[in-house]
Amino acid sequence: MTQEELADKTEISARTIQRIENGDVDPRAYTLQMIAKALDVDFSIFIENKPNENQEIQKVSDNNWLGLLHLSGLIPILLPTVLIWNFKKHKIKGIADHYHAVISFQLMICGIILGCIWVYWKVNQPTPLIGVLLINGLISITNTIKVMSGEDYIKMPFIKNNDKNIKTK
């Protein structure tokens, strides 16, 4: 069906139909009902595919919280991570996987830091400790940025996750 034929059946101008097809305008519900009737399709197909602005805002908020959870891994103290998880555990889908990854990473870093402190105490060499702290910071900040932008975060191959392809999109 051409745009002109659709315009004749709906009493909507061909120019308006063209602008709707190009995404230049958001049609009103009445306009969509007229088009659905002319095309002999259910009106709901037009509204089901329309993105919900509130859902998008909630997704960004959830990603920000997940990013904050990963950023809490920057300091090898478990309390901030536990508090964030406890506050949002029933509100954000998939937060448990992120929480387990961050906690496991923090515990691993704590163990390595203890080993590096022992090396520093025995041979007075701070280089391993500084290296571990820099790597911890780099991984935590990278994961924070990735999660906040909706990408997969860096997973340690030796840390078991429930879902191998955790995405935040």
Secondary structure, DSSP 8 states (H G I E B T S, - for coil): --HHHHHHHHT--HHHHHHHHHTSS---HHHHHHHHHHHT--THHHHHSS--HHHHHHHHHHHHHHHHHHHGGGSS-HHHHHHHHHHHTTTSTTHHHHHHHHHHHHHHHHHHHHHHHHHHHHH---HHHHHHHHHHHHHHHHHHHHHHTT------TTS--S-SS----
